[in-house]
Amino acid sequence: MRRARRTARELALNLMYQVDAGGLQLDEAIGTMREQVEAAPEVFDYAEVLARGAHREKRRLDKIIRRLSPSWAPPRQPVVDRNLLRLAIYELSMPDAPPPPVVINEAVELAKKYSTEDSGKFINGVLGSYIRELEAQSEDR
């Protein structure tokens, strides 16, 4: 299942990139992905859940990202970085979310693979700050 989730995250990033940078509608990108990519149905399903959720909640996610990275608001970030952050923060907010270190590690690895030399550190820092915020909020309850 671990490999399937990794592939799903990579596909979700591809979908978000096509929408953000390519101007495609999400449904069109999903349809094309399902036609052109070979993967198990559960991989497609998880990729779609992540992409649809992050796309639907983009404003909320971008507010979080702006707060955690005020010098590098989403419009200033590389397309891959902002979409990795959106996907990871969305995934961490899902019921039955994978453990935070897993989500963060996957996002960092995808950043290293698809973005700039410094992107892995940037993604790690922003997501680490997000997890610390969540932990502080749960301690206050």
N, C-alpha and C positions, 0 to 999 in steps of 0.2 A: 504494500500500500504506500510505503514511503516514496518509492520511485514514481508511482502514479501521481501522488500529490505534487511532486517536484515538476513532473511534466505538465500537470494541470496549471500550476503557477506560471510556468513558462508560456503556455498557450494563452492564459489570461492576460499576461503582459503583452503578448503579441496583439490580442484583441484591443486592449486599451490603447496601444500605440497606433493601430490603424484608425481608431476613432479620433484620437487626439491629434496626431500628426497628419494622417491621411484624409481626414474629413469624412470617413465612412460612417454610416449609421451602424449602431451596434448589431442590430439584427442581420444586416448584410454581412458584416464581418464574421459573425457566428456561423451563418449559412455557408460562407466560403470556407471557413475553417473546417467545418464538418465534411465538406465535399473533398477538400484537398489534403487533409492530414489524416494519417492512419493512427488511431489510438483507440483504446478501450472506451466503451460508453461511459464508464464512471469517470474517466479522465476528462472527457468532453463535458460531462455534467458538472464536475467540480470547477472546471475552468469557466464555464458559463455562470455558475453561481457567483464566483468571485468577480468576474467582469461586470455582470449585471448589478451586483450590489455596490461595487466601487463606483460604477458609472451613475447609478441612481443617487448615491450619497456623496457625490463629488463635492458639493458645496460644504457640507459638514466636514468632510475629510480635509479639504483645503484650508478650512479655518484652523483645524488642529495643526496642520503642517505649517501654516503661517506663524502660529503661536510658538511652535517648537523651533522654528528656523526663521526668525524675523529678518535676517539679512539676506536670506535666499528664499523668498516667497515662491510658490509654485510656478508662476509665469517666468521667473528667472532661471529655474532649474532645467537641466536637460530633460527632454520628454520622457526618457526611460526612467530617470530618477523620480520624477513626480508621480508617474504611474506605479512604480514599485512601492512608493510610500502609500499611495492611495490603497493599493491592493493589500499590502501588509496590515495597515491600520484597520481596514475593513475586516480582514480575516481574523485579526485579534479580537474584534468586537462580536464575532459570530458566536452563537451558542455552541458549546462543545468545540471551541477553537483549539487548535493544536497548541502545545506549550509555546510560550513566547520565544524561547531560544531557537526553536525549530523554525518558526516563521521569520525571525530576524536573520538567522543564518541563510535561509533560502533567498531572502531578498538581497542580502549582501553578495551572495554567490552570483545571482542574476545580474546585479549591478557590475560586478567585476567582468562578467562575460559580455555584457551588452552596452555598457556605458563608459564613462571616462575613468582615467586612472585613479582619481580621488573619490569616485562615487561610492565605492564599498564603505569607506570610512564615514562618508557623509550619511549614507543610509543607516549604518550602524548607530551613529550618534543620535540621529533624529528618533529612530525607533527605540533606542535605549532610554531616551528622555521620555518618550511616550509611556513606556512600561513603568518607569519610576513614578510618573504622574498617576497611573492607574493604581499602583501599589500604595501610594500616599492617600489616594481617595478611599481605598478599601480599609486602610488603617483608621481613617477618620470616622468610619461608620460604626 
